[in-house]
């Protein structure tokens, strides 16, 4: 075996070693990336759940406010009708008083 053969063998083994180490590094990094991506997705899912819960709470508050506003509107309209009726009666009384004073 000559020096050329030994150098060729060492070169081939260096190339094979480089390929093996490259594949091992790729595998390790791929697993780490997958783990990191999984953790990121889990955090994102938790954030989305929190936002969803907040939106649900806001919807319930709006529904309660709508109900309260509806009750206030009905009450206000009832009072307005009563005030209009009272004003009509007052105008009728004023008209009768005016007729009496003009006679």
C-alpha positions as CSV (number, residue, x, y, z in Angstrom):
1,X,0.0,0.0,0.0
2,X,1.5,3.2,-1.1
3,X,1.1,6.7,0.3
4,X,-1.4,7.5,-2.5
5,X,-3.7,4.7,-1.3
6,X,-3.5,5.8,2.3
7,X,-4.2,9.4,1.4
8,X,-7.2,8.3,-0.8
9,X,-8.5,6.1,2.0
10,X,-8.1,9.0,4.6
11,X,-9.8,11.4,2.2
12,X,-12.7,9.0,1.6
13,X,-13.0,8.3,5.4
14,X,-12.9,12.1,6.0
15,X,-15.7,12.6,3.5
16,X,-17.8,9.8,5.0
17,X,-17.2,11.2,8.5
18,X,-18.3,14.6,7.3
19,X,-21.4,13.2,5.8
20,X,-22.2,11.2,9.0
21,X,-21.5,14.3,11.3
22,X,-23.6,16.4,9.0
23,X,-26.5,14.0,9.1
24,X,-26.3,13.7,12.9
25,X,-26.2,17.5,13.2
26,X,-29.2,17.8,10.9
27,X,-31.1,15.3,12.9
28,X,-30.3,17.0,16.2
29,X,-31.2,20.4,14.9
30,X,-34.4,19.1,13.3
31,X,-35.5,17.6,16.6
32,X,-34.7,20.9,18.4
33,X,-36.5,22.9,15.8
34,X,-39.6,20.6,16.0
35,X,-39.6,21.0,19.8
36,X,-39.2,24.8,19.6
37,X,-42.0,24.9,17.0
38,X,-44.2,22.8,19.2
39,X,-43.6,25.0,22.2
40,X,-44.4,28.1,20.1
41,X,-47.6,26.6,18.8
42,X,-48.7,25.7,22.3
43,X,-48.1,29.2,23.5
44,X,-49.9,30.6,20.5
45,X,-52.8,28.2,21.2
46,X,-53.0,29.4,24.8
47,X,-53.0,33.0,23.7
48,X,-55.8,32.3,21.3
49,X,-57.8,30.6,24.0
50,X,-57.2,33.7,26.3
51,X,-58.4,36.0,23.5
52,X,-61.4,33.8,22.8
53,X,-62.4,33.9,26.5
54,X,-62.0,37.7,26.6
55,X,-64.2,38.1,23.6
56,X,-66.8,35.8,25.2
57,X,-66.8,37.9,28.3
58,X,-67.2,41.1,26.3
59,X,-70.1,39.6,24.4
60,X,-71.8,38.8,27.7
61,X,-71.3,42.3,29.0
62,X,-72.7,43.8,25.8
63,X,-75.7,41.5,26.1
64,X,-76.3,42.7,29.7
65,X,-75.9,46.3,28.7
66,X,-78.3,45.8,25.7
67,X,-80.9,44.3,28.1
68,X,-80.4,47.2,30.6
69,X,-80.7,49.8,27.8
70,X,-83.9,48.1,26.4
71,X,-85.5,48.3,29.9
72,X,-84.5,52.0,30.2
73,X,-85.9,52.7,26.8
74,X,-89.2,51.1,27.6
75,X,-89.4,53.0,30.9
76,X,-88.5,56.3,29.2
77,X,-91.1,55.8,26.5
78,X,-93.8,55.0,29.1
79,X,-92.9,58.2,31.0
80,X,-92.9,60.2,27.7
81,X,-96.4,58.9,26.9
82,X,-97.5,60.0,30.4
83,X,-95.9,63.4,30.0
84,X,-97.6,63.9,26.6
85,X,-101.0,63.0,28.0
86,X,-100.5,65.3,30.9
87,X,-99.4,68.1,28.6
88,X,-102.5,67.5,26.4
89,X,-104.7,67.8,29.5
90,X,-102.9,71.0,30.6
91,X,-103.4,72.5,27.1
92,X,-107.1,71.6,27.2
93,X,-107.5,73.3,30.6
94,X,-105.6,76.4,29.4
95,X,-107.8,76.6,26.3
96,X,-110.9,76.4,28.5
97,X,-109.5,79.2,30.8
98,X,-108.8,81.3,27.8
99,X,-112.3,80.8,26.4
100,X,-113.7,81.9,29.8
101,X,-111.6,85.0,29.9
102,X,-112.5,86.0,26.3
103,X,-116.2,85.9,27.1
